[in-house]
Amino acid sequence: AIYAHLVGIHWGSQHLKYIMEPKVVWGLAGLFTLALFLQLMACAIWNNWWPMLNCFMYIVIPMPKLLFGGALSQDYNVLGHGQRNGWQDCGSFLTGFSMIGAFAIPAILLHIEKIGVGAFVMSFVSVLTILGTAA
């Protein structure tokens, strides 16, 4: 129920019961752990710790929704119908902006040749996995 409020989804009780099933919780926890392991391996294998910069984005992504109040809004649903104010829109914009940053950091590090292609691929797959478990 807390996660549904964080992302602004108002599902019926059958959807929340499905999310709280032990198999689903263990699966999401496993994917999250795999993503962090890939991020760590992207650094350790090539002995280059620049890809860990991306972990900062995992902390930054939910902050705008939490700070600007869009996460706990009861009067908004997935389709965009309902009452919102400018602060909630600002929080949604900054959340999207930081999600793009999570994809951009590995690409920028590859472009300026701070990391290799292998570390880029592992870091990018880690970002996809983390954001996939959150969605």
C-alpha positions in Angstrom: 0.0 0.0 0.0 2.9 2.4 0.7 4.5 1.8 -2.7 1.2 2.5 -4.4 1.0 5.8 -2.6 4.6 6.7 -3.5 4.0 6.3 -7.2 0.5 7.7 -7.2 -1.4 4.6 -8.2 -4.8 3.9 -6.8 -5.5 0.2 -7.5 -8.1 -2.1 -6.2 -7.5 -4.3 -3.3 -6.8 -7.3 -5.6 -3.8 -5.6 -7.1 -2.3 -4.7 -3.8 -2.8 -8.2 -2.5 -0.9 -9.5 -5.6 2.0 -7.1 -4.9 2.2 -8.2 -1.2 2.3 -11.9 -2.0 5.6 -13.5 -0.8 6.6 -14.7 -4.2 6.3 -11.2 -5.7 8.1 -9.6 -2.8 11.0 -12.1 -2.9 11.2 -11.7 -6.7 11.4 -7.9 -6.5 14.0 -8.1 -3.7 16.0 -10.6 -5.8 16.0 -8.3 -8.8 16.9 -5.3 -6.7 19.8 -7.3 -5.2 20.9 -8.4 -8.7 20.9 -4.8 -9.9 23.1 -3.6 -7.0 25.4 -6.6 -7.6 25.7 -5.7 -11.3 26.5 -2.1 -10.3 29.2 -3.3 -7.9 30.6 -5.7 -10.4 30.8 -3.0 -13.0 33.2 -1.2 -10.7 35.1 -4.2 -9.3 35.9 -6.1 -12.4 37.5 -3.2 -14.2 39.0 -1.7 -11.0 37.3 1.6 -11.8 34.9 3.1 -9.4 33.3 5.8 -11.6 30.2 3.7 -12.3 29.3 4.0 -8.5 28.4 7.6 -9.3 25.2 6.1 -10.6 24.1 4.9 -7.2 23.7 8.5 -6.2 20.8 8.7 -8.7 19.1 5.8 -7.0 18.8 7.9 -3.9 17.9 11.1 -5.8 15.1 9.7 -8.0 12.3 9.4 -5.3 13.2 12.6 -3.5 11.3 15.1 -5.6 8.1 13.1 -5.3 8.5 12.9 -1.5 9.5 16.5 -1.0 6.9 18.1 -3.3 4.0 16.0 -2.1 3.1 14.3 -5.3 3.8 10.8 -3.9 1.2 10.8 -1.2 -1.6 12.5 -3.2 -4.9 10.9 -2.8 -6.7 12.8 -5.5 -4.6 11.7 -8.5 -4.5 8.5 -10.5 -2.4 7.0 -13.2 -4.3 8.4 -16.1 -3.7 12.0 -15.0 -7.2 12.8 -13.9 -7.7 14.6 -10.7 -6.6 17.8 -8.9 -2.9 18.6 -8.8 -1.0 21.7 -8.0 2.2 23.2 -9.4 4.4 21.7 -6.7 3.3 18.2 -7.5 3.9 18.8 -11.2 7.4 20.1 -10.3 8.0 17.0 -8.3 7.0 14.8 -11.2 9.2 16.8 -13.6 12.2 16.5 -11.4 11.6 12.8 -10.9 11.6 12.2 -14.6 14.6 14.4 -15.1 16.6 12.4 -12.5 15.5 9.1 -14.1 16.9 10.3 -17.4 20.1 11.2 -15.5 20.3 7.6 -14.2 20.5 6.5 -17.8 22.8 9.4 -18.9 25.5 9.0 -16.3 26.9 5.7 -17.7 26.7 7.1 -21.3 28.5 10.2 -20.3 31.2 8.3 -18.5 31.7 6.1 -21.5 31.8 9.1 -23.8 34.6 10.8 -21.8 36.4 7.4 -21.6 36.3 7.1 -17.8 34.7 3.6 -18.1 35.0 0.9 -20.7 32.2 -0.7 -22.8 31.8 -3.6 -20.4 31.4 -1.4 -17.4 28.9 0.7 -19.4 26.8 -2.3 -20.3 26.8 -3.7 -16.7 25.9 -0.3 -15.3 23.2 0.3 -17.9 21.6 -3.1 -17.3 21.7 -2.3 -13.5 19.8 0.9 -14.1 17.2 -0.9 -16.2 16.8 -3.6 -13.5 16.5 -1.1 -10.7 14.0 1.1 -12.5 12.2 -2.0 -13.7 11.7 -3.3 -10.2 10.4 0.2 -9.1 7.9 0.3 -12.0 
